[in-house]
Amino acid sequence: MTGTDEQPGRDALTARQRAVYDAIVHGPRTTSPQHFQIADADGRLLGPFGLMVEVPETGEPLQALGAALRYRTSLTAREREIAILTVARCTASAFERYAHEAVGRAAGLTDDEIDGLRTGHFVAANDREAAVAALAACSADTSILTPDNRPENDVLDRTAVIEVTVLAGYYRSLAQLMGLFSIGAPIQ
């Protein structure tokens, strides 16, 4: 499947696929304020979500990890969106940029901050946000992080370092999947 046009509707899914579909469309992504479209008018999932449903054995834990990273970390909403938008820039992920610029605005990012995240000229509001952006960029650009190549900072505690690194890896993986199947942002 290369795009939503090739995805079957919910009724054509297997029971396992429907369970993943339902976890996505009835989980925290849609029960919290929704800032971007997850499905088209026919109910076909957009972005990485259709790929998650297609292979439920990997898609279910992948969508669960995404929900945990978006809704259950110690990062503030701004920090999380700074990290995601940094990875979107590093990976040229049109869908994640489309989705998370809207979420970022809702989290309090200004148009100038979003433009800076898009272009790689982000000016952070504080040291912690700068550290999140630097670690997310390093995580997205570097295949293996070590204490020697990790951005130097004493601002983030161990929990935040783990959360940002896992978040960057997750969104990098989504960008790779969408790139393989030519999945971009919906036409607006």
C-alpha positions as CSV (number, residue, x, y, z in Angstrom):
1,M,0.0,0.0,0.0
2,T,1.4,3.4,-0.9
3,G,-1.3,5.7,0.2
4,T,-4.8,6.0,1.6
5,D,-6.4,5.2,-1.8
6,E,-5.1,1.6,-1.5
7,Q,-6.1,1.1,2.1
8,P,-9.2,-0.9,2.7
9,G,-12.1,0.5,4.7
10,R,-12.5,-0.6,8.3
11,D,-15.1,-3.2,7.3
12,A,-12.6,-5.0,5.1
13,L,-10.0,-5.3,7.9
14,T,-9.2,-8.5,9.8
15,A,-10.2,-8.6,13.5
16,R,-6.6,-7.8,14.5
17,Q,-6.4,-5.0,12.1
18,R,-9.7,-3.6,13.3
19,A,-8.4,-3.7,16.9
20,V,-5.4,-1.5,15.9
21,Y,-7.6,0.8,13.9
22,D,-10.0,1.2,16.9
23,A,-7.1,1.8,19.2
24,I,-5.9,4.6,16.9
25,V,-9.3,6.2,16.2
26,H,-10.8,5.8,19.7
27,G,-7.7,6.3,21.8
28,P,-6.0,9.4,23.2
29,R,-5.3,10.7,19.7
30,T,-9.0,11.5,19.2
31,T,-10.3,11.7,22.7
32,S,-8.0,14.7,23.4
33,P,-8.3,17.9,21.3
34,Q,-7.6,16.9,17.7
35,H,-5.4,19.3,15.8
36,F,-4.9,17.3,12.6
37,Q,-6.8,14.8,10.5
38,I,-6.2,11.1,11.3
39,A,-8.6,9.7,8.7
40,D,-10.1,10.8,5.5
41,A,-13.8,11.1,4.8
42,D,-14.1,7.4,4.0
43,G,-12.4,6.4,7.3
44,R,-9.1,5.4,5.7
45,L,-6.2,6.3,8.1
46,L,-3.7,9.0,7.0
47,G,0.0,9.2,7.5
48,P,1.7,6.3,9.4
49,F,-1.6,5.0,10.9
50,G,-2.7,3.0,7.8
51,L,0.7,1.2,7.9
52,M,0.3,0.4,11.5
53,V,-3.1,-1.2,10.8
54,E,-1.8,-3.1,7.8
55,V,0.6,-5.2,9.9
56,P,-1.0,-5.4,13.4
57,E,1.7,-7.5,14.9
58,T,4.1,-4.5,14.7
59,G,1.4,-1.8,14.3
60,E,-0.3,-2.3,17.7
61,P,2.8,-1.9,19.8
62,L,4.0,0.9,17.5
63,Q,0.8,2.9,17.9
64,A,0.8,2.2,21.7
65,L,4.4,3.5,22.0
66,G,3.3,6.6,20.0
67,A,0.4,7.2,22.4
68,A,2.7,6.8,25.4
69,L,5.2,9.3,24.0
70,R,2.5,11.8,23.2
71,Y,0.4,11.6,26.3
72,R,2.4,10.0,29.2
73,T,5.9,11.5,29.4
74,S,7.5,14.0,31.7
75,L,8.0,16.4,28.8
76,T,5.9,19.5,28.5
77,A,3.6,19.7,25.4
78,R,6.0,22.4,24.0
79,E,9.1,20.3,24.6
80,R,7.5,17.3,23.0
81,E,6.4,19.2,19.9
82,I,9.8,20.9,19.7
83,A,11.4,17.4,19.6
84,I,8.9,16.0,17.1
85,L,9.2,19.0,14.8
86,T,13.0,18.8,15.0
87,V,12.8,15.2,13.9
88,A,10.3,16.1,11.1
89,R,12.9,18.6,9.8
90,C,15.8,16.2,10.1
91,T,13.9,13.5,8.2
92,A,12.0,15.7,5.8
93,S,8.7,14.2,7.0
94,A,5.9,16.1,5.4
95,F,3.2,14.3,7.4
96,E,4.8,14.9,10.8
97,R,5.4,18.5,9.9
98,Y,1.8,18.9,8.8
99,A,0.4,17.2,11.9
100,H,2.7,18.5,14.6
101,E,2.9,22.2,13.5
102,A,-0.8,22.3,14.3
103,V,-0.3,20.4,17.6
104,G,2.7,22.7,18.3
105,R,0.6,25.8,17.9
106,A,-1.9,24.4,20.3
107,A,0.9,23.7,22.7
108,G,2.0,27.4,22.6
109,L,4.7,27.5,19.9
110,T,4.6,30.7,18.0
111,D,4.7,31.0,14.2
112,D,8.3,32.2,14.4
113,E,9.3,29.2,16.6
114,I,7.6,26.8,14.2
115,D,9.4,28.5,11.3
116,G,12.7,28.2,13.1
117,L,12.0,24.5,13.8
118,R,11.1,24.0,10.1
119,T,14.3,25.7,8.9
120,G,16.8,24.6,11.6
121,H,17.1,28.1,13.1
122,F,15.0,27.5,16.2
123,V,15.5,30.0,19.0
124,A,14.5,28.3,22.2
125,A,12.6,30.1,25.0
126,N,14.8,28.5,27.7
127,D,17.8,26.2,28.2
128,R,15.6,23.1,28.6
129,E,13.8,23.6,25.3
130,A,17.2,24.2,23.6
131,A,18.5,21.0,25.1
132,V,15.4,19.0,23.9
133,A,15.9,20.4,20.4
134,A,19.6,19.6,20.4
135,L,19.1,16.1,21.6
136,A,16.3,15.4,19.2
137,A,18.4,16.6,16.3
138,C,21.4,14.5,17.3
139,S,19.1,11.5,17.8
140,A,17.5,11.9,14.4
141,D,20.8,12.5,12.6
142,T,23.1,10.0,14.4
143,S,22.6,6.3,14.2
144,I,24.3,5.6,17.6
145,L,24.4,8.1,20.5
146,T,27.1,7.9,23.0
147,P,28.1,10.1,25.9
148,D,30.9,11.5,23.6
149,N,28.6,12.5,20.7
150,R,25.5,13.5,22.6
151,P,24.9,17.2,22.9
152,E,26.4,18.4,26.2
153,N,23.9,19.6,28.7
154,D,23.2,19.3,32.3
155,V,19.7,20.7,31.8
156,L,17.8,17.4,31.1
157,D,17.6,14.7,33.7
158,R,18.0,11.1,32.9
159,T,14.3,10.5,32.4
160,A,14.0,13.4,29.9
161,V,17.1,12.2,28.0
162,I,15.5,8.7,27.6
163,E,12.1,10.1,26.6
164,V,13.5,12.5,24.0
165,T,15.8,9.8,22.5
166,V,13.0,7.3,22.3
167,L,10.6,9.9,20.9
168,A,13.2,10.9,18.2
169,G,13.7,7.2,17.3
170,Y,9.9,6.6,17.1
171,Y,9.3,9.6,14.8
172,R,12.4,8.8,12.7
173,S,11.0,5.3,12.2
174,L,7.6,6.7,11.2
175,A,9.4,9.0,8.7
176,Q,11.3,6.1,7.2
177,L,8.1,4.0,6.8
178,M,6.2,6.9,5.2
179,G,9.1,7.6,2.9
180,L,9.3,4.0,1.8
181,F,5.6,4.1,0.8
182,S,5.5,7.7,-0.5
183,I,3.1,8.9,2.2
184,G,3.1,12.6,2.6
185,A,0.9,15.2,4.1
186,P,-2.8,15.3,3.1
187,I,-3.7,17.9,0.5
188,Q,-5.2,20.8,2.3
